[in-house]
Amino acid sequence: LLEILSQTRDPLAVQAHLRKCFEAIDKLDFQGEGAGMTMVAMNSAEKEKATFESPVPVKGNVENWLSAVEAMMKRSVKMIAKQAADDYTKNPGGRKQWVQEWQGERGLGG
């Protein structure tokens, strides 16, 4: 925790500690540099990517933007679950194709 808090100048240094902060999150995808840096997606250790509903700016204290990431994770998972449920009945390949196209957690929840 102290190492995370001490990395305020380098947001990318927090990547090594994400598994300790968020269950099943291996890394975050960052875009931009400096003051314009944002986080746009989360990735699991299984290489499944979930894109955020909207980019999360990396501004201010580490604890503040990590809290913003947590809130965006929840919103994005809810959005993806709704999209997956909507796609289930519309997918022309049936259940087998649907399971292969969506993140594993959506398949388990479906």
Secondary structure, DSSP 8 states (H G I E B T S, - for coil): -HHHHH-TT-GGGGGGGHHHHSTT--EEEEES-GGG-EEEEEE-TT--EEEEEEEEE--S-HHHHHHHHHHHHHHHHHHHHHHHHHHHHH-TTHHHHHHHHS-HHHHHH-
